[in-house]
Amino acid sequence: GENVEQHPSTLSVQEGDSAVIKCTYSDSASNYFPWYKQELGKGPQLIIDIRSNVGEKKDQRIAVTLNKTAKHFSLHITETQPEDSAVYFCAASNFGNEKLTFGTGTRLTIIP
Amino acid sequence: GAVVSQHPSRVICKSGTSVKIECRSLDFQATTMFWYRQFPKQSLMLMATSNEGSKATYEQGVEKDKFLINHASLTLSTLTVTSAHPEDSSFYICSASNRGLELFFGEGSRLTVL
């Protein structure tokens, strides 16, 4: 089955700086890669996703890049703000079956 | 946007009792719902896939007789933790698929077994 690794597990960034979180996956059949933000005591919230036919996607301060050859994808957050502090999870799936395999999570702390 | 609602958000029960958690898709029909379990400071682990009108598919290592899943309608799936024990204390999260277009997650249900 799919295995998703995520690094780093914790990340502290000065407000205004950029944050990068990286994930690798093992199943070459995976073709859908979402990123979720989870705040304490809440369910995960989709912040951006990318499909395998695209190498990069951007939405305001958030961008995701995908390298299918190397089987890795990354989340980039620019101009970080205190409200970006949360736990971020990457995930992968073969979109047809919708079953997500999650990474281990990154606790992002934005330092004011 | 589409919303998935879970109830209750928090539940405390005594060891040996059963607890039911509901997952509802509020404005779309979900033929498939997923149940996840998340222990503190850990990732979400898929427990089972709930298919409307048929038996749920459980992931390896998940006891189907302990975690009963019922997906009786296109907008409701329930997870019943039977004979709960303290080690079942966890954050249970459901997700629902809007006909494969997007997955939406519920807000989660925190179960504490005393």
Interface residues (C-beta under 8 A of the other chain):
Chain A: P34 Y36 G41 K42 G43 P44 Q45 L46 F89 F95 G96 E98 K99 L100 T101 F102 G103 T104 G105
Chain B: Q6 T32 F34 K41 Q42 S43 L44 M45 L46 T49 I93 S95 S97 G100 E102 L103 F104 F105 G106 E107 G108 R110
